[in-house]
Amino acid sequence: MKISKQEVEHVARLARLDLSDAEVEKMTGQLDTILQYVAKLDELDTTGVAVTTHSQDVVNAFRDDEVRESLPREKALAAGSRQNGEAFVVPKVIG
């Protein structure tokens, strides 16, 4: 195996995953299969093959930044269920 049960348990702990023994066994087998496949891909000669990040040509679809008038505060606040005239009022989530 390319990956051990202990390595899977370590990564699960880091990810704060509570895996049962059966899930650790299953995950170890699945990850080992993936790593074996990646090792097989490493055997391929990719000399002369262009590096790609997408399967299709991708162009930048962003528009140029353009200064425009902002939405007036009163109109924006009118869309909120609770506001104090200055900002939206939301429940406190941090003590």
Biopython code that builds the backbone (N, CA, C, O; Angstrom):
import numpy as np
from Bio.PDB.StructureBuilder import StructureBuilder

atoms = [
    (1, "MET", "N", (0.832, -1.187, 0.000)),
    (1, "MET", "CA", (0.000, 0.000, 0.000)),
    (1, "MET", "C", (0.877, 1.251, 0.000)),
    (1, "MET", "O", (1.946, 1.279, 0.609)),
    (2, "LYS", "N", (0.402, 2.281, -0.694)),
    (2, "LYS", "CA", (1.116, 3.555, -0.750)),
    (2, "LYS", "C", (0.803, 4.432, 0.457)),
    (2, "LYS", "O", (1.580, 5.322, 0.804)),
    (3, "ILE", "N", (-0.331, 4.179, 1.090)),
    (3, "ILE", "CA", (-0.729, 4.993, 2.237)),
    (3, "ILE", "C", (-1.136, 4.055, 3.369)),
    (3, "ILE", "O", (-1.798, 3.040, 3.153)),
    (4, "SER", "N", (-0.733, 4.414, 4.557)),
    (4, "SER", "CA", (-1.025, 3.557, 5.710)),
    (4, "SER", "C", (-2.300, 4.007, 6.411)),
    (4, "SER", "O", (-2.791, 5.121, 6.229)),
    (5, "LYS", "N", (-2.809, 3.089, 7.219)),
    (5, "LYS", "CA", (-3.991, 3.390, 8.035)),
    (5, "LYS", "C", (-3.685, 4.548, 8.981)),
    (5, "LYS", "O", (-4.544, 5.395, 9.225)),
    (6, "GLN", "N", (-2.451, 4.587, 9.521)),
    (6, "GLN", "CA", (-2.060, 5.649, 10.448)),
    (6, "GLN", "C", (-2.053, 7.010, 9.741)),
    (6, "GLN", "O", (-2.437, 8.019, 10.332)),
    (7, "GLU", "N", (-1.616, 7.034, 8.474)),
    (7, "GLU", "CA", (-1.615, 8.295, 7.720)),
    (7, "GLU", "C", (-3.037, 8.789, 7.475)),
    (7, "GLU", "O", (-3.310, 9.985, 7.571)),
    (8, "VAL", "N", (-3.935, 7.871, 7.161)),
    (8, "VAL", "CA", (-5.338, 8.245, 6.955)),
    (8, "VAL", "C", (-5.925, 8.779, 8.259)),
    (8, "VAL", "O", (-6.639, 9.782, 8.250)),
    (9, "GLU", "N", (-5.635, 8.126, 9.369)),
    (9, "GLU", "CA", (-6.136, 8.592, 10.665)),
    (9, "GLU", "C", (-5.565, 9.968, 11.011)),
    (9, "GLU", "O", (-6.266, 10.814, 11.565)),
    (10, "HIS", "N", (-4.291, 10.187, 10.683)),
    (10, "HIS", "CA", (-3.660, 11.482, 10.949)),
    (10, "HIS", "C", (-4.335, 12.596, 10.138)),
    (10, "HIS", "O", (-4.655, 13.654, 10.680)),
    (11, "VAL", "N", (-4.547, 12.354, 8.852)),
    (11, "VAL", "CA", (-5.194, 13.357, 7.995)),
    (11, "VAL", "C", (-6.634, 13.580, 8.451)),
    (11, "VAL", "O", (-7.117, 14.713, 8.444)),
    (12, "ALA", "N", (-7.315, 12.523, 8.843)),
    (12, "ALA", "CA", (-8.691, 12.657, 9.344)),
    (12, "ALA", "C", (-8.716, 13.532, 10.596)),
    (12, "ALA", "O", (-9.600, 14.374, 10.758)),
    (13, "ARG", "N", (-7.737, 13.326, 11.481)),
    (13, "ARG", "CA", (-7.650, 14.156, 12.687)),
    (13, "ARG", "C", (-7.419, 15.618, 12.325)),
    (13, "ARG", "O", (-8.049, 16.506, 12.899)),
    (14, "LEU", "N", (-6.517, 15.875, 11.371)),
    (14, "LEU", "CA", (-6.246, 17.249, 10.951)),
    (14, "LEU", "C", (-7.487, 17.905, 10.352)),
    (14, "LEU", "O", (-7.719, 19.101, 10.529)),
    (15, "ALA", "N", (-8.281, 17.105, 9.641)),
    (15, "ALA", "CA", (-9.499, 17.621, 9.007)),
    (15, "ALA", "C", (-10.685, 17.608, 9.964)),
    (15, "ALA", "O", (-11.803, 17.955, 9.585)),
    (16, "ARG", "N", (-10.431, 17.205, 11.208)),
    (16, "ARG", "CA", (-11.475, 17.123, 12.226)),
    (16, "ARG", "C", (-12.617, 16.194, 11.793)),
    (16, "ARG", "O", (-13.795, 16.479, 12.009)),
    (17, "LEU", "N", (-12.223, 15.063, 11.168)),
    (17, "LEU", "CA", (-13.183, 14.045, 10.765)),
    (17, "LEU", "C", (-13.165, 12.920, 11.784)),
    (17, "LEU", "O", (-12.097, 12.441, 12.165)),
    (18, "ASP", "N", (-14.315, 12.504, 12.219)),
    (18, "ASP", "CA", (-14.425, 11.398, 13.153)),
    (18, "ASP", "C", (-14.823, 10.163, 12.356)),
    (18, "ASP", "O", (-16.008, 9.903, 12.148)),
    (19, "LEU", "N", (-13.822, 9.403, 11.911)),
    (19, "LEU", "CA", (-14.070, 8.229, 11.080)),
    (19, "LEU", "C", (-14.101, 6.971, 11.940)),
    (19, "LEU", "O", (-13.291, 6.811, 12.853)),
    (20, "SER", "N", (-15.032, 6.091, 11.643)),
    (20, "SER", "CA", (-15.076, 4.795, 12.319)),
    (20, "SER", "C", (-13.948, 3.924, 11.768)),
    (20, "SER", "O", (-13.333, 4.265, 10.758)),
    (21, "ASP", "N", (-13.677, 2.805, 12.429)),
    (21, "ASP", "CA", (-12.635, 1.893, 11.945)),
    (21, "ASP", "C", (-12.957, 1.396, 10.538)),
    (21, "ASP", "O", (-12.059, 1.256, 9.708)),
    (22, "ALA", "N", (-14.228, 1.131, 10.269)),
    (22, "ALA", "CA", (-14.632, 0.660, 8.946)),
    (22, "ALA", "C", (-14.397, 1.755, 7.901)),
    (22, "ALA", "O", (-13.962, 1.468, 6.785)),
    (23, "GLU", "N", (-14.684, 3.001, 8.263)),
    (23, "GLU", "CA", (-14.468, 4.111, 7.324)),
    (23, "GLU", "C", (-12.982, 4.332, 7.061)),
    (23, "GLU", "O", (-12.590, 4.646, 5.938)),
    (24, "VAL", "N", (-12.155, 4.169, 8.093)),
    (24, "VAL", "CA", (-10.705, 4.308, 7.912)),
    (24, "VAL", "C", (-10.205, 3.225, 6.958)),
    (24, "VAL", "O", (-9.411, 3.510, 6.061)),
    (25, "GLU", "N", (-10.656, 2.000, 7.141)),
    (25, "GLU", "CA", (-10.257, 0.900, 6.255)),
    (25, "GLU", "C", (-10.673, 1.184, 4.814)),
    (25, "GLU", "O", (-9.882, 1.023, 3.885)),
    (26, "LYS", "N", (-11.912, 1.604, 4.642)),
    (26, "LYS", "CA", (-12.421, 1.890, 3.301)),
    (26, "LYS", "C", (-11.647, 3.047, 2.665)),
    (26, "LYS", "O", (-11.262, 2.972, 1.498)),
    (27, "MET", "N", (-11.421, 4.112, 3.431)),
    (27, "MET", "CA", (-10.710, 5.287, 2.927)),
    (27, "MET", "C", (-9.268, 4.937, 2.574)),
    (27, "MET", "O", (-8.734, 5.420, 1.576)),
    (28, "THR", "N", (-8.640, 4.098, 3.394)),
    (28, "THR", "CA", (-7.263, 3.683, 3.114)),
    (28, "THR", "C", (-7.195, 2.958, 1.771)),
    (28, "THR", "O", (-6.305, 3.225, 0.963)),
    (29, "GLY", "N", (-8.123, 2.052, 1.534)),
    (29, "GLY", "CA", (-8.154, 1.334, 0.260)),
    (29, "GLY", "C", (-8.411, 2.255, -0.913)),
    (29, "GLY", "O", (-7.765, 2.130, -1.953)),
    (30, "GLN", "N", (-9.348, 3.181, -0.762)),
    (30, "GLN", "CA", (-9.683, 4.102, -1.848)),
    (30, "GLN", "C", (-8.518, 5.039, -2.161)),
    (30, "GLN", "O", (-8.190, 5.262, -3.327)),
    (31, "LEU", "N", (-7.898, 5.582, -1.123)),
    (31, "LEU", "CA", (-6.762, 6.480, -1.347)),
    (31, "LEU", "C", (-5.580, 5.729, -1.946)),
    (31, "LEU", "O", (-4.852, 6.279, -2.772)),
    (32, "ASP", "N", (-5.382, 4.479, -1.539)),
    (32, "ASP", "CA", (-4.309, 3.677, -2.109)),
    (32, "ASP", "C", (-4.536, 3.458, -3.600)),
    (32, "ASP", "O", (-3.591, 3.525, -4.386)),
    (33, "THR", "N", (-5.770, 3.200, -3.995)),
    (33, "THR", "CA", (-6.097, 3.026, -5.413)),
    (33, "THR", "C", (-5.804, 4.303, -6.199)),
    (33, "THR", "O", (-5.255, 4.250, -7.300)),
    (34, "ILE", "N", (-6.167, 5.429, -5.637)),
    (34, "ILE", "CA", (-5.907, 6.721, -6.291)),
    (34, "ILE", "C", (-4.401, 6.944, -6.438)),
    (34, "ILE", "O", (-3.934, 7.336, -7.508)),
    (35, "LEU", "N", (-3.643, 6.696, -5.369)),
    (35, "LEU", "CA", (-2.196, 6.903, -5.412)),
    (35, "LEU", "C", (-1.523, 5.947, -6.397)),
    (35, "LEU", "O", (-0.552, 6.328, -7.051)),
    (36, "GLN", "N", (-2.018, 4.714, -6.516)),
    (36, "GLN", "CA", (-1.479, 3.779, -7.502)),
    (36, "GLN", "C", (-1.723, 4.294, -8.918)),
    (36, "GLN", "O", (-0.854, 4.172, -9.782)),
    (37, "TYR", "N", (-2.893, 4.865, -9.156)),
    (37, "TYR", "CA", (-3.215, 5.414, -10.469)),
    (37, "TYR", "C", (-2.315, 6.612, -10.790)),
    (37, "TYR", "O", (-1.835, 6.744, -11.915)),
    (38, "VAL", "N", (-2.090, 7.471, -9.818)),
    (38, "VAL", "CA", (-1.210, 8.625, -10.019)),
    (38, "VAL", "C", (0.204, 8.148, -10.313)),
    (38, "VAL", "O", (0.876, 8.711, -11.178)),
    (39, "ALA", "N", (0.670, 7.116, -9.606)),
    (39, "ALA", "CA", (2.003, 6.563, -9.862)),
    (39, "ALA", "C", (2.089, 6.016, -11.284)),
    (39, "ALA", "O", (3.123, 6.151, -11.939)),
    (40, "LYS", "N", (1.026, 5.408, -11.759)),
    (40, "LYS", "CA", (0.998, 4.894, -13.133)),
    (40, "LYS", "C", (1.079, 6.055, -14.126)),
    (40, "LYS", "O", (1.763, 5.950, -15.144)),
    (41, "LEU", "N", (0.395, 7.151, -13.841)),
    (41, "LEU", "CA", (0.459, 8.321, -14.716)),
    (41, "LEU", "C", (1.871, 8.908, -14.743)),
    (41, "LEU", "O", (2.308, 9.436, -15.766)),
    (42, "ASP", "N", (2.580, 8.816, -13.618)),
    (42, "ASP", "CA", (3.950, 9.323, -13.549)),
    (42, "ASP", "C", (4.881, 8.581, -14.507)),
    (42, "ASP", "O", (5.929, 9.108, -14.882)),
    (43, "GLU", "N", (4.511, 7.370, -14.903)),
    (43, "GLU", "CA", (5.343, 6.584, -15.807)),
    (43, "GLU", "C", (5.275, 7.093, -17.247)),
    (43, "GLU", "O", (6.139, 6.757, -18.057)),
    (44, "LEU", "N", (4.262, 7.899, -17.577)),
    (44, "LEU", "CA", (4.091, 8.374, -18.946)),
    (44, "LEU", "C", (5.159, 9.400, -19.311)),
    (44, "LEU", "O", (5.543, 10.233, -18.491)),
    (45, "ASP", "N", (5.634, 9.328, -20.558)),
    (45, "ASP", "CA", (6.587, 10.306, -21.072)),
    (45, "ASP", "C", (5.792, 11.496, -21.591)),
    (45, "ASP", "O", (5.080, 11.389, -22.589)),
    (46, "THR", "N", (5.917, 12.620, -20.915)),
    (46, "THR", "CA", (5.178, 13.825, -21.311)),
    (46, "THR", "C", (6.092, 14.866, -21.942)),
    (46, "THR", "O", (5.745, 16.045, -22.017)),
    (47, "THR", "N", (7.257, 14.424, -22.396)),
    (47, "THR", "CA", (8.187, 15.340, -23.051)),
    (47, "THR", "C", (7.516, 15.929, -24.291)),
    (47, "THR", "O", (6.988, 15.195, -25.128)),
    (48, "GLY", "N", (7.539, 17.228, -24.400)),
    (48, "GLY", "CA", (6.954, 17.895, -25.561)),
    (48, "GLY", "C", (5.460, 18.150, -25.455)),
    (48, "GLY", "O", (4.874, 18.744, -26.360)),
    (49, "VAL", "N", (4.835, 17.716, -24.376)),
    (49, "VAL", "CA", (3.401, 17.947, -24.191)),
    (49, "VAL", "C", (3.231, 19.271, -23.455)),
    (49, "VAL", "O", (3.794, 19.479, -22.381)),
    (50, "ALA", "N", (2.452, 20.152, -24.050)),
    (50, "ALA", "CA", (2.251, 21.470, -23.449)),
    (50, "ALA", "C", (1.474, 21.360, -22.142)),
    (50, "ALA", "O", (0.551, 20.556, -22.013)),
    (51, "VAL", "N", (1.864, 22.172, -21.193)),
    (51, "VAL", "CA", (1.171, 22.210, -19.906)),
    (51, "VAL", "C", (-0.210, 22.829, -20.114)),
    (51, "VAL", "O", (-0.338, 23.839, -20.807)),
    (52, "THR", "N", (-1.232, 22.235, -19.524)),
    (52, "THR", "CA", (-2.590, 22.776, -19.633)),
    (52, "THR", "C", (-3.202, 22.910, -18.251)),
    (52, "THR", "O", (-2.881, 22.153, -17.334)),
    (53, "THR", "N", (-4.083, 23.881, -18.119)),
    (53, "THR", "CA", (-4.818, 24.039, -16.866)),
    (53, "THR", "C", (-6.306, 23.799, -17.070)),
    (53, "THR", "O", (-7.050, 23.610, -16.107)),
    (54, "HIS", "N", (-6.739, 23.806, -18.339)),
    (54, "HIS", "CA", (-8.144, 23.569, -18.672)),
    (54, "HIS", "C", (-8.206, 22.660, -19.901)),
    (54, "HIS", "O", (-7.269, 22.606, -20.698)),
    (55, "SER", "N", (-9.300, 21.965, -20.036)),
    (55, "SER", "CA", (-9.458, 21.092, -21.197)),
    (55, "SER", "C", (-9.811, 21.883, -22.451)),
    (55, "SER", "O", (-9.682, 21.370, -23.562)),
    (56, "GLN", "N", (-10.251, 23.113, -22.285)),
    (56, "GLN", "CA", (-10.597, 23.972, -23.419)),
    (56, "GLN", "C", (-9.858, 25.297, -23.263)),
    (56, "GLN", "O", (-9.438, 25.666, -22.166)),
    (57, "ASP", "N", (-9.708, 26.008, -24.392)),
    (57, "ASP", "CA", (-9.092, 27.328, -24.309)),
    (57, "ASP", "C", (-9.993, 28.248, -23.491)),
    (57, "ASP", "O", (-11.200, 28.320, -23.719)),
    (58, "VAL", "N", (-9.395, 28.940, -22.548)),
    (58, "VAL", "CA", (-10.147, 29.838, -21.677)),
    (58, "VAL", "C", (-9.572, 31.237, -21.846)),
    (58, "VAL", "O", (-8.359, 31.445, -21.817)),
    (59, "VAL", "N", (-10.482, 32.186, -22.022)),
    (59, "VAL", "CA", (-10.049, 33.574, -22.125)),
    (59, "VAL", "C", (-10.602, 34.345, -20.942)),
    (59, "VAL", "O", (-11.608, 33.955, -20.350)),
    (60, "ASN", "N", (-9.944, 35.431, -20.603)),
    (60, "ASN", "CA", (-10.375, 36.257, -19.495)),
    (60, "ASN", "C", (-11.686, 36.955, -19.873)),
    (60, "ASN", "O", (-11.741, 37.721, -20.834)),
    (61, "ALA", "N", (-12.720, 36.679, -19.112)),
    (61, "ALA", "CA", (-14.039, 37.250, -19.407)),
    (61, "ALA", "C", (-14.342, 38.469, -18.543)),
    (61, "ALA", "O", (-15.471, 38.959, -18.539)),
    (62, "PHE", "N", (-13.347, 38.959, -17.814)),
    (62, "PHE", "CA", (-13.572, 40.114, -16.958)),
    (62, "PHE", "C", (-13.662, 41.392, -17.788)),
    (62, "PHE", "O", (-13.003, 41.528, -18.819)),
    (63, "ARG", "N", (-14.469, 42.303, -17.330)),
    (63, "ARG", "CA", (-14.562, 43.603, -17.988)),
    (63, "ARG", "C", (-13.611, 44.570, -17.292)),
    (63, "ARG", "O", (-13.188, 44.326, -16.162)),
    (64, "ASP", "N", (-13.283, 45.642, -17.951)),
    (64, "ASP", "CA", (-12.447, 46.667, -17.334)),
    (64, "ASP", "C", (-13.222, 47.332, -16.198)),
    (64, "ASP", "O", (-14.438, 47.500, -16.279)),
    (65, "ASP", "N", (-12.505, 47.709, -15.138)),
    (65, "ASP", "CA", (-13.132, 48.445, -14.050)),
    (65, "ASP", "C", (-13.596, 49.793, -14.564)),
    (65, "ASP", "O", (-12.917, 50.457, -15.348)),
    (66, "GLU", "N", (-14.764, 50.171, -14.101)),
    (66, "GLU", "CA", (-15.361, 51.417, -14.569)),
    (66, "GLU", "C", (-16.010, 52.109, -13.375)),
    (66, "GLU", "O", (-16.839, 51.507, -12.693)),
    (67, "VAL", "N", (-15.655, 53.336, -13.119)),
    (67, "VAL", "CA", (-16.222, 54.078, -11.997)),
    (67, "VAL", "C", (-17.669, 54.435, -12.350)),
    (67, "VAL", "O", (-17.941, 55.052, -13.379)),
    (68, "ARG", "N", (-18.573, 54.034, -11.479)),
    (68, "ARG", "CA", (-19.990, 54.344, -11.681)),
    (68, "ARG", "C", (-20.575, 54.814, -10.356)),
    (68, "ARG", "O", (-19.980, 54.613, -9.297)),
    (69, "GLU", "N", (-21.734, 55.434, -10.423)),
    (69, "GLU", "CA", (-22.396, 55.918, -9.212)),
    (69, "GLU", "C", (-22.863, 54.733, -8.371)),
    (69, "GLU", "O", (-23.408, 53.763, -8.898)),
    (70, "SER", "N", (-22.647, 54.821, -7.076)),
    (70, "SER", "CA", (-23.053, 53.760, -6.156)),
    (70, "SER", "C", (-24.536, 53.851, -5.845)),
    (70, "SER", "O", (-25.169, 54.884, -6.064)),
    (71, "LEU", "N", (-25.079, 52.764, -5.333)),
    (71, "LEU", "CA", (-26.456, 52.730, -4.876)),
    (71, "LEU", "C", (-26.564, 53.603, -3.631)),
    (71, "LEU", "O", (-25.759, 53.451, -2.712)),
    (72, "PRO", "N", (-27.527, 54.505, -3.574)),
    (72, "PRO", "CA", (-27.659, 55.352, -2.380)),
    (72, "PRO", "C", (-27.901, 54.500, -1.131)),
    (72, "PRO", "O", (-28.596, 53.486, -1.186)),
    (73, "ARG", "N", (-27.323, 54.924, -0.011)),
    (73, "ARG", "CA", (-27.411, 54.166, 1.238)),
    (73, "ARG", "C", (-28.865, 53.897, 1.629)),
    (73, "ARG", "O", (-29.206, 52.779, 2.015)),
    (74, "GLU", "N", (-29.715, 54.906, 1.532)),
    (74, "GLU", "CA", (-31.111, 54.751, 1.945)),
    (74, "GLU", "C", (-31.810, 53.663, 1.122)),
    (74, "GLU", "O", (-32.604, 52.890, 1.658)),
    (75, "LYS", "N", (-31.515, 53.605, -0.164)),
    (75, "LYS", "CA", (-32.141, 52.612, -1.039)),
    (75, "LYS", "C", (-31.624, 51.206, -0.701)),
    (75, "LYS", "O", (-32.394, 50.246, -0.694)),
    (76, "ALA", "N", (-30.337, 51.090, -0.425)),
    (76, "ALA", "CA", (-29.767, 49.797, -0.061)),
    (76, "ALA", "C", (-30.340, 49.326, 1.266)),
    (76, "ALA", "O", (-30.723, 48.163, 1.393)),
    (77, "LEU", "N", (-30.403, 50.212, 2.259)),
    (77, "LEU", "CA", (-30.910, 49.841, 3.573)),
    (77, "LEU", "C", (-32.395, 49.504, 3.542)),
    (77, "LEU", "O", (-32.866, 48.725, 4.370)),
    (78, "ALA", "N", (-33.130, 50.071, 2.611)),
    (78, "ALA", "CA", (-34.562, 49.799, 2.502)),
    (78, "ALA", "C", (-34.825, 48.333, 2.182)),
    (78, "ALA", "O", (-35.903, 47.816, 2.474)),
    (79, "ALA", "N", (-33.834, 47.653, 1.576)),
    (79, "ALA", "CA", (-33.999, 46.246, 1.214)),
    (79, "ALA", "C", (-33.783, 45.323, 2.411)),
    (79, "ALA", "O", (-34.125, 44.142, 2.341)),
    (80, "GLY", "N", (-33.224, 45.836, 3.508)),
    (80, "GLY", "CA", (-32.937, 45.009, 4.675)),
    (80, "GLY", "C", (-34.103, 44.975, 5.641)),
    (80, "GLY", "O", (-34.870, 45.934, 5.740)),
    (81, "SER", "N", (-34.233, 43.863, 6.355)),
    (81, "SER", "CA", (-35.340, 43.751, 7.311)),
    (81, "SER", "C", (-35.074, 44.564, 8.579)),
    (81, "SER", "O", (-36.016, 45.046, 9.208)),
    (82, "ARG", "N", (-33.786, 44.726, 8.966)),
    (82, "ARG", "CA", (-33.451, 45.523, 10.150)),
    (82, "ARG", "C", (-32.278, 46.442, 9.802)),
    (82, "ARG", "O", (-31.247, 46.001, 9.296)),
    (83, "GLN", "N", (-32.463, 47.701, 10.082)),
    (83, "GLN", "CA", (-31.394, 48.673, 9.850)),
    (83, "GLN", "C", (-31.578, 49.817, 10.824)),
    (83, "GLN", "O", (-32.655, 50.004, 11.392)),
    (84, "ASN", "N", (-30.495, 50.593, 11.014)),
    (84, "ASN", "CA", (-30.549, 51.689, 11.987)),
    (84, "ASN", "C", (-30.331, 53.050, 11.326)),
    (84, "ASN", "O", (-30.035, 54.030, 12.009)),
    (85, "GLY", "N", (-30.473, 53.114, 10.017)),
    (85, "GLY", "CA", (-30.265, 54.365, 9.304)),
    (85, "GLY", "C", (-28.843, 54.527, 8.814)),
    (85, "GLY", "O", (-28.582, 55.313, 7.903)),
    (86, "GLU", "N", (-27.926, 53.792, 9.410)),
    (86, "GLU", "CA", (-26.513, 53.851, 9.031)),
    (86, "GLU", "C", (-26.043, 52.533, 8.406)),
    (86, "GLU", "O", (-25.247, 52.529, 7.467)),
    (87, "ALA", "N", (-26.547, 51.418, 8.941)),
    (87, "ALA", "CA", (-26.078, 50.101, 8.505)),
    (87, "ALA", "C", (-27.155, 49.060, 8.779)),
    (87, "ALA", "O", (-28.137, 49.338, 9.468)),
    (88, "PHE", "N", (-26.968, 47.861, 8.236)),
    (88, "PHE", "CA", (-27.863, 46.746, 8.531)),
    (88, "PHE", "C", (-27.585, 46.289, 9.950)),
    (88, "PHE", "O", (-26.438, 46.308, 10.396)),
    (89, "VAL", "N", (-28.627, 45.877, 10.663)),
    (89, "VAL", "CA", (-28.498, 45.351, 12.024)),
    (89, "VAL", "C", (-28.634, 43.837, 11.928)),
    (89, "VAL", "O", (-29.629, 43.315, 11.426)),
    (90, "VAL", "N", (-27.597, 43.137, 12.425)),
    (90, "VAL", "CA", (-27.586, 41.667, 12.373)),
    (90, "VAL", "C", (-27.357, 41.123, 13.768)),
    (90, "VAL", "O", (-26.818, 41.824, 14.625)),
    (91, "PRO", "N", (-27.760, 39.875, 14.010)),
    (91, "PRO", "CA", (-27.545, 39.280, 15.333)),
    (91, "PRO", "C", (-26.046, 39.161, 15.639)),
    (91, "PRO", "O", (-25.235, 38.919, 14.745)),
    (92, "LYS", "N", (-25.701, 39.333, 16.900)),
    (92, "LYS", "CA", (-24.321, 39.192, 17.343)),
    (92, "LYS", "C", (-23.960, 37.716, 17.316)),
    (92, "LYS", "O", (-24.694, 36.892, 17.863)),
    (93, "VAL", "N", (-22.846, 37.369, 16.690)),
    (93, "VAL", "CA", (-22.457, 35.964, 16.614)),
    (93, "VAL", "C", (-21.158, 35.670, 17.370)),
    (93, "VAL", "O", (-20.843, 34.508, 17.624)),
    (94, "ILE", "N", (-20.415, 36.699, 17.726)),
    (94, "ILE", "CA", (-19.163, 36.525, 18.463)),
    (94, "ILE", "C", (-19.340, 37.190, 19.825)),
    (94, "ILE", "O", (-19.759, 38.344, 19.916)),
    (95, "GLY", "N", (-19.017, 36.450, 20.877)),
    (95, "GLY", "CA", (-19.213, 36.912, 22.243)),
    (95, "GLY", "C", (-18.358, 38.012, 22.685)),
    (95, "GLY", "O", (-18.466, 38.456, 23.828)),
]
sb = StructureBuilder()
sb.init_structure("model")
sb.init_model(0)
sb.init_chain("A")
sb.init_seg("    ")
for serial, (resi, resn, name, xyz) in enumerate(atoms, 1):
    if name == "N":
        sb.init_residue(resn, " ", resi, " ")
    sb.init_atom(name, np.array(xyz, "f"), 0.0, 1.0, " ", f" {name:<3s}", serial, name[0])
structure = sb.get_structure()
